[in-house]
Amino acid sequence: MKRAKRWILRTLALLLVAVIVVLAVWTWIALSFSYSTGERAGYVQKISKKGWIFKTWEGELAMANLPGAMPEVFYFSSRDDAVAKQLQESLGRRVRIRYDEHVGIPLNWFGDTRISSWVWNWWTTPSHPGNRTDR
């Protein structure tokens, strides 16, 4: 009876370790490879630091194609405090952000958005697209 109980405990322990290893490898792969890279322009309307375990900066970029049109909201995350501070200072101003998009992240510990878009660079842009003065 003790042998059977010991075998069950070892099997459960190995199963638990296997699940943790698979989850860790999956997370590493999802965070290491980006699904897409791109740029978006709009107005930063919100940025705040959130998270239960790993704190990330979560923000919203309102993108309107035509004046008076309903803006599309792009949700993004940033792990870089310096980028987040600069985005906070540009709240309400038109900015252009560069991001990497990661899909398949198993847990939302690394950002609130369903598809995590990690912002790693930004520029302030003029209100009129004809007057480009990028930083």
N, C-alpha and C positions, 0 to 999 in steps of 0.2 A: 504494500500500500504506500509506503514512504517513497519507493522508487517511482511510482506512477505520479505522485504529487510533485516530486522533484522534477520529473520530466515535463509536467504541465507548466510549472513555474519557469523553467529554462526556456521552453517554447514561447511562452508569453513575453518573457524578457527579450528574447531574440526578435520576436515580431515587433515589439515596441521600438527596439533599436533600429530595425530595418525601416520602419515607418519614418522615424526621425531622420535617418540618413537620406531616404528618398525625398523627403520634404526639403531638406537642406540643399541637396543637389539640384532639385527642381527650382528652388528659389535662386540659387547661385546662377544657374543657366538663364533664367528669366531676367535677372538683373544685369547679366554680363552682355547679352546680345540685344540690340535694339531692333524693334519691328520697323520703325521708321524714324527718320530725322527730318526736321523741317523748321520753318519759320512761320510765325503768325503775327499779325499786327492788330492792335486794338487798344482799348482803354482798360487798365488794371482797375477793377472795381472792388476787389477784396483780396486781402492776403492775411493769413493768420497761421500761427504755429499750433499744430494739432498732433495727437497720437497718444495711444495708451502706453506703448513700449518704446517705439522709436519715434521721436518727434520729427515731423517734417513740416515745411511751410506749404500750405495749401492756398491756392489762389484761383481767381476767376478773371478771365480776360474777355471783355465784351467786344465783339467784332460786328460792326455794322457796315454793310456795303454801300448803302445810300443814306444820306441824312434823313432822319425821321423814320427810318425803317426799324423794325424790331431786331435788336442785336442777337446774334448767336453767341452763346457763352461757351468758352473753351476753359475747361478745368485743368489745372496743372499743379504739380508738386515740385518742390525744390529742397534739396538737402543742404544747400550752400547758404549759410547765414549772410555772407556778403552780398550775394545776388538778391536775397530776400530783403535786405535792408535797403538796397538801391531801388527795388521795386516798390517798397513801402513809400519811399520818398517821391516816387513818380505816380502815386495814386491820382486818378482823374486826368492824367496826361496820356497822350497817345504814345505807345511804345511798340517796339518790335522785339519779339522773343525768339530765341533759337532753342529747340528742345529735341530730346530723344524720347521715343515712345516705346514702352515695354508692355507686352501682353503676357498673360499667363502667370502673373505673380500670384502664388497660392493664397497668401494672407494679406490683409490690408495693413500690415505693420509698417510697410514701406511707402505709404501714401494712401490718401482717401479715394482717389479717383479709380474707377473701374479699370481703365487703361492708364497706367501711370505715365505721365509725360513729365520728364525731368527737365526743368529749365536750367540751362547752364550759361546763357549769355543773353544780353538784352541791349537795346538802344532806344533812346528817346527819338521820336520822329516828329516832324512838324505836322500841324493839322492839315495843311494842304500838300498832297502828294507830289506836286511839282517842285516844291522847295525842299530838296533833300539835304539835310545837314546831319548825317549820322555821326555818332561819336567815334 
